[in-house]
Amino acid sequence: MKDLALYLLKSLALNKEGVVVEMKEEQNNVYLNARVAPEDKGKVIGKDGCIIKAVRTILSASASKANKKVSLKLED
């Protein structure tokens, strides 16, 4: 899960080194906290949040195969 989120966010960001994803797992829930460089934040979020929603949808589809729920939070 963490690797997929890292791959997707790095492919969107210009500053690849600025992308950090931390994972916490509790039972069937996976919590991902992501940080990106300030200059990439708008690009990762997208207009009206459509890009980050798409990333969350892909992560949810991947998690459902493993019978898990995933939550992605983009931190400041």
N, CA, C, O and CB atoms as a CASP TS submission, in Angstrom:
PFRMAT TS
TARGET T0000
AUTHOR 0000-0000-0000
METHOD Language model
MODEL 1
PARENT N/A
ATOM      1  N   MET     1       0.821  -1.183   0.000  1.00  0.00           N
ATOM      2  CA  MET     1       0.000   0.000   0.000  1.00  0.00           C
ATOM      3  C   MET     1       0.873   1.258   0.000  1.00  0.00           C
ATOM      4  O   MET     1       0.666   2.180  -0.789  1.00  0.00           O
ATOM      5  CB  MET     1      -0.939  -0.008   1.204  1.00  0.00           C
ATOM      6  N   LYS     2       1.843   1.269   0.896  1.00  0.00           N
ATOM      7  CA  LYS     2       2.739   2.426   0.990  1.00  0.00           C
ATOM      8  C   LYS     2       3.520   2.613  -0.306  1.00  0.00           C
ATOM      9  O   LYS     2       3.703   3.738  -0.772  1.00  0.00           O
ATOM     10  CB  LYS     2       3.710   2.262   2.173  1.00  0.00           C
ATOM     11  N   ASP     3       3.978   1.505  -0.886  1.00  0.00           N
ATOM     12  CA  ASP     3       4.751   1.589  -2.126  1.00  0.00           C
ATOM     13  C   ASP     3       3.916   2.139  -3.276  1.00  0.00           C
ATOM     14  O   ASP     3       4.404   2.929  -4.084  1.00  0.00           O
ATOM     15  CB  ASP     3       5.301   0.217  -2.497  1.00  0.00           C
ATOM     16  N   LEU     4       2.659   1.720  -3.344  1.00  0.00           N
ATOM     17  CA  LEU     4       1.777   2.211  -4.400  1.00  0.00           C
ATOM     18  C   LEU     4       1.528   3.704  -4.239  1.00  0.00           C
ATOM     19  O   LEU     4       1.586   4.449  -5.218  1.00  0.00           O
ATOM     20  CB  LEU     4       0.445   1.446  -4.390  1.00  0.00           C
ATOM     21  N   ALA     5       1.252   4.149  -3.025  1.00  0.00           N
ATOM     22  CA  ALA     5       1.034   5.574  -2.770  1.00  0.00           C
ATOM     23  C   ALA     5       2.281   6.382  -3.100  1.00  0.00           C
ATOM     24  O   ALA     5       2.194   7.454  -3.699  1.00  0.00           O
ATOM     25  CB  ALA     5       0.628   5.803  -1.308  1.00  0.00           C
ATOM     26  N   LEU     6       3.435   5.870  -2.709  1.00  0.00           N
ATOM     27  CA  LEU     6       4.701   6.546  -2.991  1.00  0.00           C
ATOM     28  C   LEU     6       4.937   6.652  -4.494  1.00  0.00           C
ATOM     29  O   LEU     6       5.352   7.698  -4.992  1.00  0.00           O
ATOM     30  CB  LEU     6       5.867   5.804  -2.322  1.00  0.00           C
ATOM     31  N   TYR     7       4.673   5.580  -5.202  1.00  0.00           N
ATOM     32  CA  TYR     7       4.850   5.578  -6.661  1.00  0.00           C
ATOM     33  C   TYR     7       3.921   6.599  -7.333  1.00  0.00           C
ATOM     34  O   TYR     7       4.355   7.370  -8.190  1.00  0.00           O
ATOM     35  CB  TYR     7       4.583   4.165  -7.231  1.00  0.00           C
ATOM     36  N   LEU     8       2.650   6.598  -6.941  1.00  0.00           N
ATOM     37  CA  LEU     8       1.689   7.513  -7.553  1.00  0.00           C
ATOM     38  C   LEU     8       2.020   8.973  -7.260  1.00  0.00           C
ATOM     39  O   LEU     8       1.970   9.815  -8.157  1.00  0.00           O
ATOM     40  CB  LEU     8       0.287   7.197  -7.064  1.00  0.00           C
ATOM     41  N   LEU     9       2.356   9.272  -6.011  1.00  0.00           N
ATOM     42  CA  LEU     9       2.650  10.655  -5.648  1.00  0.00           C
ATOM     43  C   LEU     9       3.957  11.143  -6.255  1.00  0.00           C
ATOM     44  O   LEU     9       4.059  12.302  -6.659  1.00  0.00           O
ATOM     45  CB  LEU     9       2.703  10.795  -4.144  1.00  0.00           C
ATOM     46  N   LYS    10       4.960  10.268  -6.323  1.00  0.00           N
ATOM     47  CA  LYS    10       6.232  10.663  -6.945  1.00  0.00           C
ATOM     48  C   LYS    10       6.062  10.909  -8.439  1.00  0.00           C
ATOM     49  O   LYS    10       6.731  11.774  -9.004  1.00  0.00           O
ATOM     50  CB  LYS    10       7.301   9.585  -6.713  1.00  0.00           C
ATOM     51  N   SER    11       5.177  10.162  -9.078  1.00  0.00           N
ATOM     52  CA  SER    11       4.968  10.363 -10.511  1.00  0.00           C
ATOM     53  C   SER    11       4.270  11.697 -10.795  1.00  0.00           C
ATOM     54  O   SER    11       4.385  12.236 -11.895  1.00  0.00           O
ATOM     55  CB  SER    11       4.146   9.206 -11.092  1.00  0.00           C
ATOM     56  N   LEU    12       3.554  12.223  -9.814  1.00  0.00           N
ATOM     57  CA  LEU    12       2.880  13.512  -9.982  1.00  0.00           C
ATOM     58  C   LEU    12       3.782  14.694  -9.630  1.00  0.00           C
ATOM     59  O   LEU    12       3.661  15.767 -10.222  1.00  0.00           O
ATOM     60  CB  LEU    12       1.630  13.556  -9.125  1.00  0.00           C
ATOM     61  N   ALA    13       4.677  14.503  -8.679  1.00  0.00           N
ATOM     62  CA  ALA    13       5.487  15.604  -8.151  1.00  0.00           C
ATOM     63  C   ALA    13       6.723  15.867  -9.009  1.00  0.00           C
ATOM     64  O   ALA    13       7.281  14.953  -9.617  1.00  0.00           O
ATOM     65  CB  ALA    13       5.911  15.301  -6.719  1.00  0.00           C
ATOM     66  N   LEU    14       7.136  17.122  -9.047  1.00  0.00           N
ATOM     67  CA  LEU    14       8.381  17.489  -9.725  1.00  0.00           C
ATOM     68  C   LEU    14       9.576  17.243  -8.814  1.00  0.00           C
ATOM     69  O   LEU    14      10.638  16.820  -9.272  1.00  0.00           O
ATOM     70  CB  LEU    14       8.343  18.965 -10.170  1.00  0.00           C
ATOM     71  N   ASN    15       9.401  17.509  -7.523  1.00  0.00           N
ATOM     72  CA  ASN    15      10.446  17.286  -6.530  1.00  0.00           C
ATOM     73  C   ASN    15      10.237  15.903  -5.918  1.00  0.00           C
ATOM     74  O   ASN    15       9.532  15.763  -4.919  1.00  0.00           O
ATOM     75  CB  ASN    15      10.432  18.401  -5.427  1.00  0.00           C
ATOM     76  N   LYS    16      10.844  14.891  -6.511  1.00  0.00           N
ATOM     77  CA  LYS    16      10.645  13.494  -6.099  1.00  0.00           C
ATOM     78  C   LYS    16      11.151  13.231  -4.681  1.00  0.00           C
ATOM     79  O   LYS    16      10.574  12.419  -3.958  1.00  0.00           O
ATOM     80  CB  LYS    16      11.348  12.557  -7.073  1.00  0.00           C
ATOM     81  N   GLU    17      12.229  13.917  -4.280  1.00  0.00           N
ATOM     82  CA  GLU    17      12.792  13.710  -2.952  1.00  0.00           C
ATOM     83  C   GLU    17      11.911  14.282  -1.854  1.00  0.00           C
ATOM     84  O   GLU    17      12.038  13.896  -0.692  1.00  0.00           O
ATOM     85  CB  GLU    17      14.163  14.324  -2.874  1.00  0.00           C
ATOM     86  N   GLY    18      11.017  15.203  -2.212  1.00  0.00           N
ATOM     87  CA  GLY    18      10.138  15.832  -1.237  1.00  0.00           C
ATOM     88  C   GLY    18       8.930  14.999  -0.867  1.00  0.00           C
ATOM     89  O   GLY    18       8.158  15.387   0.010  1.00  0.00           O
ATOM     90  N   VAL    19       8.752  13.867  -1.515  1.00  0.00           N
ATOM     91  CA  VAL    19       7.590  13.014  -1.255  1.00  0.00           C
ATOM     92  C   VAL    19       7.940  11.992  -0.179  1.00  0.00           C
ATOM     93  O   VAL    19       8.876  11.207  -0.329  1.00  0.00           O
ATOM     94  CB  VAL    19       7.121  12.299  -2.555  1.00  0.00           C
ATOM     95  N   VAL    20       7.170  12.017   0.914  1.00  0.00           N
ATOM     96  CA  VAL    20       7.361  11.082   2.027  1.00  0.00           C
ATOM     97  C   VAL    20       6.004  10.500   2.398  1.00  0.00           C
ATOM     98  O   VAL    20       5.031  11.235   2.567  1.00  0.00           O
ATOM     99  CB  VAL    20       8.029  11.785   3.262  1.00  0.00           C
ATOM    100  N   VAL    21       5.944   9.176   2.523  1.00  0.00           N
ATOM    101  CA  VAL    21       4.705   8.508   2.918  1.00  0.00           C
ATOM    102  C   VAL    21       4.983   7.651   4.147  1.00  0.00           C
ATOM    103  O   VAL    21       5.902   6.831   4.152  1.00  0.00           O
ATOM    104  CB  VAL    21       4.132   7.641   1.750  1.00  0.00           C
ATOM    105  N   GLU    22       4.185   7.848   5.178  1.00  0.00           N
ATOM    106  CA  GLU    22       4.281   7.053   6.401  1.00  0.00           C
ATOM    107  C   GLU    22       3.027   6.198   6.517  1.00  0.00           C
ATOM    108  O   GLU    22       1.928   6.649   6.195  1.00  0.00           O
ATOM    109  CB  GLU    22       4.458   7.964   7.663  1.00  0.00           C
ATOM    110  N   MET    23       3.197   4.959   6.980  1.00  0.00           N
ATOM    111  CA  MET    23       2.074   4.032   7.059  1.00  0.00           C
ATOM    112  C   MET    23       1.885   3.532   8.484  1.00  0.00           C
ATOM    113  O   MET    23       2.843   3.229   9.195  1.00  0.00           O
ATOM    114  CB  MET    23       2.285   2.853   6.110  1.00  0.00           C
ATOM    115  N   LYS    24       0.616   3.457   8.875  1.00  0.00           N
ATOM    116  CA  LYS    24       0.249   2.878  10.169  1.00  0.00           C
ATOM    117  C   LYS    24      -0.881   1.893   9.889  1.00  0.00           C
ATOM    118  O   LYS    24      -1.851   2.227   9.209  1.00  0.00           O
ATOM    119  CB  LYS    24      -0.186   3.994  11.225  1.00  0.00           C
ATOM    120  N   GLU    25      -0.751   0.691  10.411  1.00  0.00           N
ATOM    121  CA  GLU    25      -1.733  -0.349  10.129  1.00  0.00           C
ATOM    122  C   GLU    25      -2.349  -0.852  11.432  1.00  0.00           C
ATOM    123  O   GLU    25      -1.639  -1.208  12.373  1.00  0.00           O
ATOM    124  CB  GLU    25      -1.084  -1.515   9.352  1.00  0.00           C
ATOM    125  N   GLU    26      -3.673  -0.877  11.471  1.00  0.00           N
ATOM    126  CA  GLU    26      -4.416  -1.388  12.612  1.00  0.00           C
ATOM    127  C   GLU    26      -5.495  -2.337  12.093  1.00  0.00           C
ATOM    128  O   GLU    26      -6.412  -1.906  11.393  1.00  0.00           O
ATOM    129  CB  GLU    26      -5.040  -0.225  13.451  1.00  0.00           C
ATOM    130  N   GLN    27      -5.396  -3.590  12.421  1.00  0.00           N
ATOM    131  CA  GLN    27      -6.333  -4.631  11.997  1.00  0.00           C
ATOM    132  C   GLN    27      -6.537  -4.563  10.483  1.00  0.00           C
ATOM    133  O   GLN    27      -5.605  -4.845   9.730  1.00  0.00           O
ATOM    134  CB  GLN    27      -7.690  -4.482  12.734  1.00  0.00           C
ATOM    135  N   ASN    28      -7.729  -4.198  10.026  1.00  0.00           N
ATOM    136  CA  ASN    28      -8.006  -4.146   8.583  1.00  0.00           C
ATOM    137  C   ASN    28      -7.934  -2.727   8.027  1.00  0.00           C
ATOM    138  O   ASN    28      -8.341  -2.491   6.889  1.00  0.00           O
ATOM    139  CB  ASN    28      -9.379  -4.733   8.296  1.00  0.00           C
ATOM    140  N   ASN    29      -7.431  -1.796   8.800  1.00  0.00           N
ATOM    141  CA  ASN    29      -7.333  -0.403   8.363  1.00  0.00           C
ATOM    142  C   ASN    29      -5.886  -0.010   8.143  1.00  0.00           C
ATOM    143  O   ASN    29      -5.011  -0.338   8.944  1.00  0.00           O
ATOM    144  CB  ASN    29      -7.981   0.530   9.386  1.00  0.00           C
ATOM    145  N   VAL    30      -5.645   0.695   7.055  1.00  0.00           N
ATOM    146  CA  VAL    30      -4.310   1.213   6.741  1.00  0.00           C
ATOM    147  C   VAL    30      -4.414   2.730   6.663  1.00  0.00           C
ATOM    148  O   VAL    30      -5.220   3.268   5.903  1.00  0.00           O
ATOM    149  CB  VAL    30      -3.751   0.608   5.393  1.00  0.00           C
ATOM    150  N   TYR    31      -3.601   3.409   7.447  1.00  0.00           N
ATOM    151  CA  TYR    31      -3.584   4.864   7.466  1.00  0.00           C
ATOM    152  C   TYR    31      -2.281   5.347   6.842  1.00  0.00           C
ATOM    153  O   TYR    31      -1.195   5.000   7.307  1.00  0.00           O
ATOM    154  CB  TYR    31      -3.745   5.410   8.914  1.00  0.00           C
ATOM    155  N   LEU    32      -2.394   6.143   5.793  1.00  0.00           N
ATOM    156  CA  LEU    32      -1.223   6.691   5.112  1.00  0.00           C
ATOM    157  C   LEU    32      -1.195   8.201   5.301  1.00  0.00           C
ATOM    158  O   LEU    32      -2.190   8.880   5.048  1.00  0.00           O
ATOM    159  CB  LEU    32      -1.233   6.325   3.602  1.00  0.00           C
ATOM    160  N   ASN    33      -0.067   8.722   5.741  1.00  0.00           N
ATOM    161  CA  ASN    33       0.160  10.158   5.853  1.00  0.00           C
ATOM    162  C   ASN    33       1.232  10.523   4.840  1.00  0.00           C
ATOM    163  O   ASN    33       2.344   9.997   4.885  1.00  0.00           O
ATOM    164  CB  ASN    33       0.580  10.572   7.314  1.00  0.00           C
ATOM    165  N   ALA    34       0.899  11.419   3.934  1.00  0.00           N
ATOM    166  CA  ALA    34       1.831  11.796   2.871  1.00  0.00           C
ATOM    167  C   ALA    34       2.201  13.267   3.000  1.00  0.00           C
ATOM    168  O   ALA    34       1.382  14.111   3.365  1.00  0.00           O
ATOM    169  CB  ALA    34       1.222  11.514   1.480  1.00  0.00           C
ATOM    170  N   ARG    35       3.456  13.543   2.689  1.00  0.00           N
ATOM    171  CA  ARG    35       3.944  14.915   2.627  1.00  0.00           C
ATOM    172  C   ARG    35       4.617  15.125   1.281  1.00  0.00           C
ATOM    173  O   ARG    35       5.364  14.267   0.809  1.00  0.00           O
ATOM    174  CB  ARG    35       4.926  15.222   3.798  1.00  0.00           C
ATOM    175  N   VAL    36       4.352  16.258   0.673  1.00  0.00           N
ATOM    176  CA  VAL    36       5.013  16.621  -0.582  1.00  0.00           C
ATOM    177  C   VAL    36       5.603  18.019  -0.416  1.00  0.00           C
ATOM    178  O   VAL    36       5.252  18.750   0.510  1.00  0.00           O
ATOM    179  CB  VAL    36       4.011  16.567  -1.799  1.00  0.00           C
ATOM    180  N   ALA    37       6.490  18.371  -1.313  1.00  0.00           N
ATOM    181  CA  ALA    37       7.092  19.707  -1.283  1.00  0.00           C
ATOM    182  C   ALA    37       5.995  20.753  -1.518  1.00  0.00           C
ATOM    183  O   ALA    37       5.044  20.499  -2.257  1.00  0.00           O
ATOM    184  CB  ALA    37       8.230  19.838  -2.359  1.00  0.00           C
ATOM    185  N   PRO    38       6.128  21.915  -0.895  1.00  0.00           N
ATOM    186  CA  PRO    38       5.094  22.955  -1.034  1.00  0.00           C
ATOM    187  C   PRO    38       4.787  23.333  -2.487  1.00  0.00           C
ATOM    188  O   PRO    38       3.641  23.633  -2.822  1.00  0.00           O
ATOM    189  CB  PRO    38       5.523  24.193  -0.285  1.00  0.00           C
ATOM    190  N   GLU    39       5.797  23.319  -3.337  1.00  0.00           N
ATOM    191  CA  GLU    39       5.561  23.696  -4.730  1.00  0.00           C
ATOM    192  C   GLU    39       4.800  22.624  -5.506  1.00  0.00           C
ATOM    193  O   GLU    39       4.248  22.913  -6.568  1.00  0.00           O
ATOM    194  CB  GLU    39       6.878  23.979  -5.416  1.00  0.00           C
ATOM    195  N   ASP    40       4.761  21.402  -5.000  1.00  0.00           N
ATOM    196  CA  ASP    40       4.049  20.313  -5.668  1.00  0.00           C
ATOM    197  C   ASP    40       2.658  20.066  -5.106  1.00  0.00           C
ATOM    198  O   ASP    40       1.895  19.277  -5.665  1.00  0.00           O
ATOM    199  CB  ASP    40       4.848  19.054  -5.572  1.00  0.00           C
ATOM    200  N   LYS    41       2.327  20.718  -4.029  1.00  0.00           N
ATOM    201  CA  LYS    41       1.062  20.446  -3.344  1.00  0.00           C
ATOM    202  C   LYS    41      -0.152  20.697  -4.255  1.00  0.00           C
ATOM    203  O   LYS    41      -1.071  19.878  -4.297  1.00  0.00           O
ATOM    204  CB  LYS    41       0.957  21.312  -2.084  1.00  0.00           C
ATOM    205  N   GLY    42      -0.160  21.800  -4.967  1.00  0.00           N
ATOM    206  CA  GLY    42      -1.281  22.105  -5.858  1.00  0.00           C
ATOM    207  C   GLY    42      -1.414  21.100  -6.984  1.00  0.00           C
ATOM    208  O   GLY    42      -2.523  20.742  -7.380  1.00  0.00           O
ATOM    209  N   LYS    43      -0.300  20.653  -7.492  1.00  0.00           N
ATOM    210  CA  LYS    43      -0.318  19.673  -8.579  1.00  0.00           C
ATOM    211  C   LYS    43      -0.840  18.324  -8.096  1.00  0.00           C
ATOM    212  O   LYS    43      -1.571  17.647  -8.819  1.00  0.00           O
ATOM    213  CB  LYS    43       1.084  19.510  -9.173  1.00  0.00           C
ATOM    214  N   VAL    44      -0.472  17.932  -6.889  1.00  0.00           N
ATOM    215  CA  VAL    44      -0.907  16.648  -6.333  1.00  0.00           C
ATOM    216  C   VAL    44      -2.395  16.691  -5.980  1.00  0.00           C
ATOM    217  O   VAL    44      -3.110  15.708  -6.180  1.00  0.00           O
ATOM    218  CB  VAL    44      -0.072  16.288  -5.084  1.00  0.00           C
ATOM    219  N   ILE    45      -2.859  17.820  -5.459  1.00  0.00           N
ATOM    220  CA  ILE    45      -4.273  17.938  -5.096  1.00  0.00           C
ATOM    221  C   ILE    45      -5.145  18.068  -6.344  1.00  0.00           C
ATOM    222  O   ILE    45      -6.196  17.432  -6.432  1.00  0.00           O
ATOM    223  CB  ILE    45      -4.492  19.147  -4.168  1.00  0.00           C
ATOM    224  N   GLY    46      -4.724  18.877  -7.297  1.00  0.00           N
ATOM    225  CA  GLY    46      -5.490  19.057  -8.525  1.00  0.00           C
ATOM    226  C   GLY    46      -6.643  20.022  -8.340  1.00  0.00           C
ATOM    227  O   GLY    46      -6.937  20.463  -7.229  1.00  0.00           O
ATOM    228  N   LYS    47      -7.288  20.341  -9.449  1.00  0.00           N
ATOM    229  CA  LYS    47      -8.407  21.272  -9.423  1.00  0.00           C
ATOM    230  C   LYS    47      -9.591  20.617  -8.720  1.00  0.00           C
ATOM    231  O   LYS    47     -10.033  19.532  -9.099  1.00  0.00           O
ATOM    232  CB  LYS    47      -8.794  21.713 -10.859  1.00  0.00           C
ATOM    233  N   ASP    48     -10.092  21.285  -7.702  1.00  0.00           N
ATOM    234  CA  ASP    48     -11.199  20.781  -6.867  1.00  0.00           C
ATOM    235  C   ASP    48     -10.868  19.443  -6.214  1.00  0.00           C
ATOM    236  O   ASP    48     -11.777  18.711  -5.824  1.00  0.00           O
ATOM    237  CB  ASP    48     -12.465  20.636  -7.707  1.00  0.00           C
ATOM    238  N   GLY    49      -9.579  19.109  -6.086  1.00  0.00           N
ATOM    239  CA  GLY    49      -9.177  17.884  -5.415  1.00  0.00           C
ATOM    240  C   GLY    49      -9.341  16.624  -6.237  1.00  0.00           C
ATOM    241  O   GLY    49      -9.324  15.522  -5.689  1.00  0.00           O
ATOM    242  N   CYS    50      -9.500  16.768  -7.550  1.00  0.00           N
ATOM    243  CA  CYS    50      -9.782  15.591  -8.382  1.00  0.00           C
ATOM    244  C   CYS    50      -8.590  14.644  -8.496  1.00  0.00           C
ATOM    245  O   CYS    50      -8.791  13.436  -8.618  1.00  0.00           O
ATOM    246  CB  CYS    50     -10.206  16.031  -9.766  1.00  0.00           C
ATOM    247  N   ILE    51      -7.376  15.141  -8.462  1.00  0.00           N
ATOM    248  CA  ILE    51      -6.208  14.263  -8.585  1.00  0.00           C
ATOM    249  C   ILE    51      -6.026  13.423  -7.317  1.00  0.00           C
ATOM    250  O   ILE    51      -5.816  12.213  -7.401  1.00  0.00           O
ATOM    251  CB  ILE    51      -4.933  15.094  -8.862  1.00  0.00           C
ATOM    252  N   ILE    52      -6.104  14.054  -6.152  1.00  0.00           N
ATOM    253  CA  ILE    52      -5.927  13.307  -4.904  1.00  0.00           C
ATOM    254  C   ILE    52      -7.078  12.333  -4.699  1.00  0.00           C
ATOM    255  O   ILE    52      -6.881  11.269  -4.112  1.00  0.00           O
ATOM    256  CB  ILE    52      -5.823  14.267  -3.704  1.00  0.00           C
ATOM    257  N   LYS    53      -8.278  12.672  -5.170  1.00  0.00           N
ATOM    258  CA  LYS    53      -9.413  11.736  -5.097  1.00  0.00           C
ATOM    259  C   LYS    53      -9.144  10.512  -5.958  1.00  0.00           C
ATOM    260  O   LYS    53      -9.481   9.393  -5.572  1.00  0.00           O
ATOM    261  CB  LYS    53     -10.725  12.424  -5.545  1.00  0.00           C
ATOM    262  N   ALA    54      -8.545  10.718  -7.114  1.00  0.00           N
ATOM    263  CA  ALA    54      -8.216   9.589  -7.998  1.00  0.00           C
ATOM    264  C   ALA    54      -7.163   8.698  -7.360  1.00  0.00           C
ATOM    265  O   ALA    54      -7.247   7.474  -7.456  1.00  0.00           O
ATOM    266  CB  ALA    54      -7.721  10.095  -9.367  1.00  0.00           C
ATOM    267  N   VAL    55      -6.174   9.295  -6.710  1.00  0.00           N
ATOM    268  CA  VAL    55      -5.144   8.512  -6.012  1.00  0.00           C
ATOM    269  C   VAL    55      -5.790   7.695  -4.896  1.00  0.00           C
ATOM    270  O   VAL    55      -5.459   6.524  -4.708  1.00  0.00           O
ATOM    271  CB  VAL    55      -4.032   9.441  -5.435  1.00  0.00           C
ATOM    272  N   ARG    56      -6.701   8.306  -4.164  1.00  0.00           N
ATOM    273  CA  ARG    56      -7.393   7.586  -3.086  1.00  0.00           C
ATOM    274  C   ARG    56      -8.245   6.444  -3.636  1.00  0.00           C
ATOM    275  O   ARG    56      -8.337   5.385  -3.015  1.00  0.00           O
ATOM    276  CB  ARG    56      -8.274   8.550  -2.280  1.00  0.00           C
ATOM    277  N   THR    57      -8.864   6.651  -4.789  1.00  0.00           N
ATOM    278  CA  THR    57      -9.676   5.604  -5.410  1.00  0.00           C
ATOM    279  C   THR    57      -8.815   4.414  -5.815  1.00  0.00           C
ATOM    280  O   THR    57      -9.201   3.265  -5.604  1.00  0.00           O
ATOM    281  CB  THR    57     -10.419   6.155  -6.632  1.00  0.00           C
ATOM    282  N   ILE    58      -7.660   4.685  -6.391  1.00  0.00           N
ATOM    283  CA  ILE    58      -6.746   3.606  -6.783  1.00  0.00           C
ATOM    284  C   ILE    58      -6.271   2.836  -5.552  1.00  0.00           C
ATOM    285  O   ILE    58      -6.213   1.607  -5.569  1.00  0.00           O
ATOM    286  CB  ILE    58      -5.534   4.174  -7.561  1.00  0.00           C
ATOM    287  N   LEU    59      -5.933   3.560  -4.487  1.00  0.00           N
ATOM    288  CA  LEU    59      -5.496   2.903  -3.257  1.00  0.00           C
ATOM    289  C   LEU    59      -6.619   2.071  -2.639  1.00  0.00           C
ATOM    290  O   LEU    59      -6.373   0.978  -2.127  1.00  0.00           O
ATOM    291  CB  LEU    59      -5.000   3.942  -2.251  1.00  0.00           C
ATOM    292  N   SER    60      -7.837   2.579  -2.686  1.00  0.00           N
ATOM    293  CA  SER    60      -8.977   1.833  -2.145  1.00  0.00           C
ATOM    294  C   SER    60      -9.231   0.555  -2.927  1.00  0.00           C
ATOM    295  O   SER    60      -9.542  -0.483  -2.344  1.00  0.00           O
ATOM    296  CB  SER    60     -10.229   2.700  -2.153  1.00  0.00           C
ATOM    297  N   ALA    61      -9.100   0.628  -4.247  1.00  0.00           N
ATOM    298  CA  ALA    61      -9.294  -0.560  -5.082  1.00  0.00           C
ATOM    299  C   ALA    61      -8.225  -1.604  -4.773  1.00  0.00           C
ATOM    300  O   ALA    61      -8.515  -2.798  -4.709  1.00  0.00           O
ATOM    301  CB  ALA    61      -9.259  -0.185  -6.581  1.00  0.00           C
ATOM    302  N   SER    62      -7.009  -1.154  -4.584  1.00  0.00           N
ATOM    303  CA  SER    62      -5.930  -2.077  -4.248  1.00  0.00           C
ATOM    304  C   SER    62      -6.130  -2.691  -2.859  1.00  0.00           C
ATOM    305  O   SER    62      -5.867  -3.876  -2.652  1.00  0.00           O
ATOM    306  CB  SER    62      -4.582  -1.355  -4.315  1.00  0.00           C
ATOM    307  N   ALA    63      -6.594  -1.881  -1.921  1.00  0.00           N
ATOM    308  CA  ALA    63      -6.806  -2.364  -0.559  1.00  0.00           C
ATOM    309  C   ALA    63      -7.970  -3.342  -0.477  1.00  0.00           C
ATOM    310  O   ALA    63      -7.942  -4.270   0.331  1.00  0.00           O
ATOM    311  CB  ALA    63      -7.050  -1.198   0.376  1.00  0.00           C
ATOM    312  N   SER    64      -8.980  -3.146  -1.294  1.00  0.00           N
ATOM    313  CA  SER    64     -10.148  -4.029  -1.232  1.00  0.00           C
ATOM    314  C   SER    64      -9.797  -5.453  -1.639  1.00  0.00           C
ATOM    315  O   SER    64     -10.442  -6.401  -1.192  1.00  0.00           O
ATOM    316  CB  SER    64     -11.262  -3.497  -2.125  1.00  0.00           C
ATOM    317  N   LYS    65      -8.789  -5.613  -2.477  1.00  0.00           N
ATOM    318  CA  LYS    65      -8.344  -6.957  -2.852  1.00  0.00           C
ATOM    319  C   LYS    65      -7.756  -7.692  -1.651  1.00  0.00           C
ATOM    320  O   LYS    65      -7.808  -8.920  -1.583  1.00  0.00           O
ATOM    321  CB  LYS    65      -7.307  -6.882  -3.984  1.00  0.00           C
ATOM    322  N   ALA    66      -7.202  -6.942  -0.710  1.00  0.00           N
ATOM    323  CA  ALA    66      -6.620  -7.532   0.493  1.00  0.00           C
ATOM    324  C   ALA    66      -7.590  -7.461   1.676  1.00  0.00           C
ATOM    325  O   ALA    66      -7.196  -7.686   2.820  1.00  0.00           O
ATOM    326  CB  ALA    66      -5.308  -6.824   0.847  1.00  0.00           C
ATOM    327  N   ASN    67      -8.860  -7.147   1.397  1.00  0.00           N
ATOM    328  CA  ASN    67      -9.889  -7.008   2.432  1.00  0.00           C
ATOM    329  C   ASN    67      -9.496  -5.995   3.497  1.00  0.00           C
ATOM    330  O   ASN    67      -9.643  -6.246   4.694  1.00  0.00           O
ATOM    331  CB  ASN    67     -10.161  -8.353   3.082  1.00  0.00           C
ATOM    332  N   LYS    68      -8.992  -4.844   3.049  1.00  0.00           N
ATOM    333  CA  LYS    68      -8.581  -3.777   3.955  1.00  0.00           C
ATOM    334  C   LYS    68      -9.208  -2.471   3.516  1.00  0.00           C
ATOM    335  O   LYS    68      -9.711  -2.353   2.398  1.00  0.00           O
ATOM    336  CB  LYS    68      -7.046  -3.652   4.004  1.00  0.00           C
ATOM    337  N   LYS    69      -9.175  -1.497   4.398  1.00  0.00           N
ATOM    338  CA  LYS    69      -9.616  -0.145   4.084  1.00  0.00           C
ATOM    339  C   LYS    69      -8.408   0.768   4.217  1.00  0.00           C
ATOM    340  O   LYS    69      -7.584   0.601   5.116  1.00  0.00           O
ATOM    341  CB  LYS    69     -10.791   0.316   5.020  1.00  0.00           C
ATOM    342  N   VAL    70      -8.312   1.721   3.326  1.00  0.00           N
ATOM    343  CA  VAL    70      -7.158   2.617   3.335  1.00  0.00           C
ATOM    344  C   VAL    70      -7.618   4.058   3.437  1.00  0.00           C
ATOM    345  O   VAL    70      -8.660   4.434   2.901  1.00  0.00           O
ATOM    346  CB  VAL    70      -6.301   2.418   2.076  1.00  0.00           C
ATOM    347  N   SER    71      -6.829   4.854   4.129  1.00  0.00           N
ATOM    348  CA  SER    71      -7.096   6.279   4.285  1.00  0.00           C
ATOM    349  C   SER    71      -5.814   7.032   3.977  1.00  0.00           C
ATOM    350  O   SER    71      -4.773   6.762   4.578  1.00  0.00           O
ATOM    351  CB  SER    71      -7.618   6.612   5.721  1.00  0.00           C
ATOM    352  N   LEU    72      -5.883   7.975   3.044  1.00  0.00           N
ATOM    353  CA  LEU    72      -4.714   8.777   2.667  1.00  0.00           C
ATOM    354  C   LEU    72      -4.955  10.211   3.096  1.00  0.00           C
ATOM    355  O   LEU    72      -5.946  10.830   2.710  1.00  0.00           O
ATOM    356  CB  LEU    72      -4.435   8.697   1.133  1.00  0.00           C
ATOM    357  N   LYS    73      -4.037  10.730   3.898  1.00  0.00           N
ATOM    358  CA  LYS    73      -4.121  12.115   4.361  1.00  0.00           C
ATOM    359  C   LYS    73      -2.898  12.854   3.842  1.00  0.00           C
ATOM    360  O   LYS    73      -1.768  12.391   4.001  1.00  0.00           O
ATOM    361  CB  LYS    73      -4.212  12.197   5.927  1.00  0.00           C
ATOM    362  N   LEU    74      -3.127  13.997   3.226  1.00  0.00           N
ATOM    363  CA  LEU    74      -2.040  14.831   2.728  1.00  0.00           C
ATOM    364  C   LEU    74      -1.769  15.910   3.767  1.00  0.00           C
ATOM    365  O   LEU    74      -2.614  16.768   4.021  1.00  0.00           O
ATOM    366  CB  LEU    74      -2.388  15.458   1.330  1.00  0.00           C
ATOM    367  N   GLU    75      -0.577  15.858   4.368  1.00  0.00           N
ATOM    368  CA  GLU    75      -0.223  16.787   5.435  1.00  0.00           C
ATOM    369  C   GLU    75       0.481  18.015   4.902  1.00  0.00           C
ATOM    370  O   GLU    75       0.985  18.026   3.779  1.00  0.00           O
ATOM    371  CB  GLU    75       0.648  16.103   6.458  1.00  0.00           C
ATOM    372  N   ASP    76       0.507  19.055   5.733  1.00  0.00           N
ATOM    373  CA  ASP    76       1.198  20.292   5.360  1.00  0.00           C
ATOM    374  C   ASP    76       2.677  20.158   5.526  1.00  0.00           C
ATOM    375  O   ASP    76       3.417  21.105   5.257  1.00  0.00           O
ATOM    376  CB  ASP    76       0.700  21.455   6.179  1.00  0.00           C
TER
END
